[in-house]
C-alpha cells in the first residue's frame, strides 16, 4: 500500500515526460526537414565529406512521435515489460541523437577546407546542367554572390570562354542578358562582386551549430525519461512480488 502514492507520482511524471518527448520528436522532425532543405544544396557541393545529420533527425523525430504515444500507453498500463522496452528505445534514441549532434558539430569545423576545394572544382567544371552546376547556381542566386573569392574565379572555367558568366551571377536580372554576360567589356559590371566562399562557410557553420545544439539538448533530456521509466518498472515489479 505504501508504494501506491510513489507509483502514482512516478506515473504522472512519466506521462508528462512522454508528452514532452512526443513534442521533441516533432521538433526533431521539423529541424531535420529544415536542415535538409536549407543546407541541402550547400552540402551537395561537399560530396567528399557530407553529413547524414538531417536524415538522422528526420528518422529519429518520426519514430519518437510514434514511441512517445507508446510511452504514455505503457505508463498508463503500468506494464513492467513495456516500460523496459520504452527504456531500451530511449537508449537507442539517445545514441542516435548523439551521433547526429556530434556529426553536425564536427562537420561544421571541417567545412572551409573541403568547400574551398569542391566549390572551386564545381565552378571550373560548370556546365549549367549537372547536379553540382545546379547547386552552384542555387548558391549564387540565393546568397547573391559570384565565384569563389569573387567573379574572377569564372575566368578559368570551361564554361566562361563560350558563355561568359552564368545567369546566376547577375546582380540585376532585368538588366542582364546572356549577350551581356559574354561581352568581356561589360560583363564584370553585371555580376555580383562578392564571392561565395565566405558567405557559404559562415552560413553552414551557423546552421550546423544550431542543429547540433538542438540535438544535444534533446538527447540529454532522454536520460530523465530513462531514469523515470526504470524506477517505475522496478517499483511496480517489486510491488507485484510483494502482493504474491
C-alpha positions, 0 to 999 in steps of 0.5 A: 500500500505504501508504494501506491502514492510513489507509483502514482507520482512516478506515473504522472511524471512519466506521462508528462515526460512522454508528452514532452518527448512526443513534442521533441520528436516533432521538433526533431522532425521539423529541424531535420526537414529544415536542415535538409532543405536549407543546407541541402544544396550547400552540402551537395557541393561537399560530396567528399565529406557530407553529413547524414545529420538531417536524415538522422533527425528526420528518422529519429523525430518520426519514430519518437512521435510514434514511441512517445504515444507508446510511452504514455500507453505503457505508463498508463498500463503500468506494464513492467515489460513495456516500460523496459522496452520504452527504456531500451528505445530511449537508449537507442534514441539517445545514441542516435541523437548523439551521433547526429549532434556530434556529426553536425558539430564536427562537420561544421569545423571541417567545412572551409577546407573541403568547400574551398576545394569542391566549390572551386572544382564545381565552378571550373567544371560548370556546365549549367546542367549537372547536379553540382552546376545546379547547386552552384547556381542555387548558391549564387542566386540565393546568397547573391554572390559570384565565384569563389573569392569573387567573379574572377574565379569564372575566368578559368572555367570551361564554361566562361570562354563560350558563355561568359558568366552564368545567369546566376551571377547577375546582380540585376536580372532585368538588366542582364542578358546572356549577350551581356554576360559574354561581352568581356567589356561589360560583363564584370559590371553585371555580376555580383562582386562578392564571392561565395566562399565566405558567405557559404562557410559562415552560413553552414557553420551557423546552421550546423551549430544550431542543429547540433545544439538542438540535438544535444539538448534533446538527447540529454533530456532522454536520460530523465525519461530513462531514469523515470521509466526504470524506477517505475518498472522496478517499483511496480515489479517489486510491488507485484512480488510483494502482493504474491 
